Amino acid sequence: MLRAKGIALRFGKHYPPETFVRYKHSLPLPPPTLFIRNKLKQPLIFSSLTQYTKMMTTLQQNKELTHEFPFFRVYKDGTIEILRPPPTFLPPPSDDPVTGLRIKDTVISSDPPVSARLFLPKITDDTDKKKKLPVFLFFHGSGFCARSAFCPEYSNHVAAVANEAKVLAVSVEYAKFPARPPPACYEDAWTSFRWIASHADGTGPDPWLNEHGDLQRLFVAGSSAGGNITHTVVSEVGKSGSPAGVKIVGEILVHPFFGGIGDDEQWLYMCKDNKGPEDPRLKPAEEDLRRLACERVLVCVAEKDPLRRAGENYVEALKKSGWGGSVELVVHWDFHHGQNVRDPDHETSREVLKKFASFIHQQP
């Protein structure tokens, strides 16, 4: 529910309870009718988004802005305005009748709240039924405060990866600022890895992973902020050791976010327990890179992405760290940050999917 100077906003009765706005941010999509209640709990009905926008603009003009970042603004009274908020309504999963891809949602943990969307490609014959699939653990892009594993863009993206690469994909819904600021996202990511590892002996809570997942062929991947989260998971496994029956073969980073290129302040503000610009979650430490718990790394960067240098720096640092695996850097020319997700029909987006598949199925 959104509150500003004693006024509470909620969606109209045509929307289910789960679509209520939970944070102090602007609405991504206009509902047909907006209900405002003042301090006396008297309803004020706005039949148009224009009326609502005018009211909110007036309220914001009376606020003093203290911080402005690419993804959110902070006001003196403590209000945080998320500029690109997570969607308030998320379509439920549905199987694809064309490709035979099966999709479902599952709860990984209730405390802390972590969930995921699973994608199982079509299994065509008895031979395929006996052959297990590589597992693809994915963390979506978010700026640590936006988007969702369940939003259409990322759901369609991971579905395409599952179909193209023939993997059992697990796309994690992790914590977002400001409700649960970093380091909660890293903790959720570790929880999701441990949950997947619990299926190594075939007795885990999810039947798809028990029956079809080959955890000796686990790939951890992420886009943008999800790439940053991916690195922390794989480096943490390198520190603590891989659970029995689990092997991370590869790490895939697409347009990853890391510090050191002049865009650190937003992350430092969100993550209150940060250790400054050299925090290893922001700027990977040499010792973490050296013991990265995988054999191969693929880093994809886009020519026109402001974060391109972050991915290139990661590859350079990994090569210098003494890590014993192989790393590949792929530059997609005339391409923008996250375009492979936003524009899946673009020729280069299709090339990204094919690269995922060849990397995953590359022979040792």
N, C-alpha and C positions, 0 to 999 in steps of 0.2 A: 504494500500500500504506500502511496506517495503522500508525503506530508510537507506542507510549506506554510508557515505562519498560521498554524491552527486550522488549515484546510486539508481534508483528506480526500484523495481521489481513488476511485475504483472503477472497474469496468461495469458496464450495464448488465442487467440480468440475462441478456442473451448469451453471455459468455460464462463458461463453467468456472468454478472457484480457482482452479489451478492457473487460470490466465490472469489473475490479479497481479498488479505490479507490486513487487516486493521491496524494491529499493527506491531511492530518491533519484529517479532519472526520467528523461523524456520518453514518450511512447514511441516504439518503432512503427506501429501501424495504428491508424485511427479506428476505434470501434464506432458503430453507427450512432450511439448515444453515450455521453459521458455524464456521470453523476458526481457532483461535488457536494460535500457536506461541510458547513461552516462550524464554528465552535458550538453553536446551539443545536448542532446535528440536524439542521434544516437542509433538505436537499435542494441544490441548485442544478438545474438540468440544462446541459448545453447540447443542442441538436447538431452542431457543426464543429468540425475540428478547428475552424478559423476562430470561433469564439474561445475555445479552450486555449489555443495557441496564444491569442492576445492576452488572456489572463495570465498564463505562465510567463510570458515575456515581461509583463509588468512586474510580476513577483521577482523575477530574476534581475531586473533592472534595479530593484531596491536592495539587492544583495551585494555584498562586497566580495569580489573574487580574490582569492589568495594564491591559488595555484592553477595553472592550465597546462595539461599534458595532451598528447595526441589522442588518448582514449577517454579522458574524463577531465572535469573541472572540479575544483574544491572551493567552497565558499566559506566565509569567516564564521558563519553560524554552524558549520560542520556538515552542511549539505554537500553531497557528492553527486554530481550529474554525470552519468555514464553516457558518452556521446554515441557509442555503438553498442547498446546493451544486448545481453542474451535475449533471444526471442521469448515472448511471454506465452506463446502457444506453439507447441511442437507436435507435428503429425505423428501418430503412432506408427510402429513398424508394420510393413506389409511385404509379403513375399513377391518376387518378380515372376509372373507367369511366363514371360518371354524367355528369360535365361535359366529359370529354375532356381535362382538364388533364394535361399531362405534367410529371413531376418527376424531377430527377436531382441527384446530388451531384458536385462537382468540386473539384479541388485548384487553388487560386490560386497558392500558393507552398509549397515544402517547407522553405525556410529564409529567413525564419521560417515556422512552420507556419500557413497560412491556408487555409481551405476555405470552400465556400459551397453552398447548395442553390438550384437554379434551377427556376423555374416558368414553363412555356410554355402559355398558354391554347389551346383548340382552334381550329384554323384550318380553316374550313368549306368554302371554295370557292377557285377560282382567283384571284378578286379579292383575297381575304384573303391568299393566298399571296404576292401581289406587293406587298402593303401591309405595311410594317414597323411594329412596335409600339413604343410608348414603353418605355423601360427604367427600372425601379424598383429602385434600390439601397437595401437596407434593413439597418439595424442594430438588433438586438433589445434589449430591456431586460434588465438583469443586475445592477445595483448594482456593475458592473465585476467581479463575482466569482461570479455565479450564472447559471442557465438556459443555453440553447443555441439556436442557429439551427435545430438538428435536433430539438429536443424537440417533442412533439405540439402543445403550445399554440401555439408560434410558427410551426411548420410549417403548421398549419391556418390560422392567421391570415394568413400571407403567401399561401397558396393562395387564400383568400377574396378578398384584394386583387387577385390576378392575374385571377381569374374576373370580379370585379365591374368592375374598371377596364380590363380587356383590356390588361394590360401584361406584358412579359417581366420577371419579378422575380428579383432576385439577393439572397438573404439570407445575410449573411456571418457565419461563425463566427470570432470574433476572440478575442484573448488575455484570460484571466481571472486575477485575483489569487487565490491567491498564487503560482501556478506561473509566470506571466509578468505581473507587476504593471504598472499604468500607468507610463510612457507607451506600453507595448507595444500596447495596444488602439488607440491613435491611429495608431501606425505601421502596424498591420495594416489599419486602415480606409483609410489612404492607399495601401497596397499594392493593396487591392481596387479602389480607384478607378482606379489606373494600369492594372490588369489589364483592367478594362472598357474603358478608353480605347484599349487596344491593338487593339480590334476595329473601330475607326472606319473603317479602310480595307477591312474585310471579310476580313482575313487573320489575325485573332487565333486563339488556341488553341481557342476554343469554337465549334462550328458553329451552335448556336442563336443566339448573339449575332451572328455573322457574317451569318446568313441572315435573321433576324427582328428584330434590335434596331436601333432608330432612335436613334443616339447624339446626334442633334440635339434629341432630346426625352428628356433624362435627368432623372429626379427622384431626389433623395437624401432618404431618410426614416429616422426612428428613433423608438423608444419609450423613455421614461425615460432611462436612461444612454445608450441608443442615440441619443436626441435630442441629447444633449450631444456625442456622437461625430459625429453628422451635421453639427452646426454647425462643428466643427473642420475637417472635410473641405471643406465649401463655402467657409469662410473661407480655407483654405489655397490653394484653387484661385484665389480672388480675389487672393491675394498673388503666386502664381507664374505665373498665367495658365492658361487652359484649353488642353489639347492640341488639335491640329488635328483637326477633324471632330467635336469633342465640345462640346455646349452643355448646361449645367445650366439647365433652365427653371425648376424649382421645388425648394424645400426644404419638407419636411413634418415637423413636430415634434409628437409626441403625448405629453402628460404629461411634458415634458422635465425633466431634472435639471440645474440650474445652482446655483452657490453664491450666498451673500449672503442666505439666508433662515434661517440658523441650523443648517444641516445640512452643514457643510463638513468636519468633523473626519475623517470616514471617508475621504473622497477624499484629504485631505491626508496621512493616514497611509499610504494605499496608494501614492500617487504620490510616491516619494522625491525626485524632482528638481523638486518643486513650488516655485513662487516665492511661496508664501504665499496668503492669501485673495484677492488680486487677480490670481492666475495667470489668463491669458486663456482657458485650457482650462476653468477652473472658473467664472470670471465673465467673459463675453465683453467684450473691449476695444472701445472706440468705433471705433478705426481698423479693426479686423477686421470689425465690423458694417457700416461704411461701404463697404467694398469686397467685400461678400458677392457671390459669383459666381453669382447667379441673378436672375431677373426677378420672381419671386413667392415668397412665403412663407406657409404655412398653419401656424398653431399651435393645437392643440386642448388644452384644459384641462378638468379635471373639478371640479365644485363641491366635492366632499368629499375632494379630493386634497390632502395636506399640501404637495405641490409645486406647487399651482396658482399661487401667487404667482411662482414661478420662471418659468413660461411667460408670465405677464402682464408681469413685469419685462423679459423678453426683447423682447416686442413694443414696449413703451414705449421701451426703449433703441434698438431698431432704427429707430423713427420719428424719434428725436432725432439719430441718427448722421449724417444726410445721405445715407443710402443711397437710390438712385433708384428702387427697385422698389416693388411693392405688397405689403402684409402684411395678413392676415386672422386675427383671433382668434375662435375658436369655443369657447363655454363649454357644456359638457354638464351640465345640472342633475341633481341627485340621482344622481350618478355618482361612482365611486371610481377611484383610481389603477390603471391597467392593466386595468380591468374589461372593456374592449372585447376584450382578448385572452383573459381567463379565462372570460368569459361571452359567447361569440360570438352566442348566440341572443337576447340582450337587444335590445329595440327600439332603444335608443341605440347599441348596438354596430353594428347594421345601418345606422344613420344615419351613423356614422363611415365605414363602407365607401363609402356613397353619396357622402359628402363628398369622400373621396379621389378617386373617379372623376370627379366634376364639376370638381374642382380640376385634375386632370391633363388633362382634355379641354377645359378652358376655352379659348375662342378669344382670341387677343391683342386 
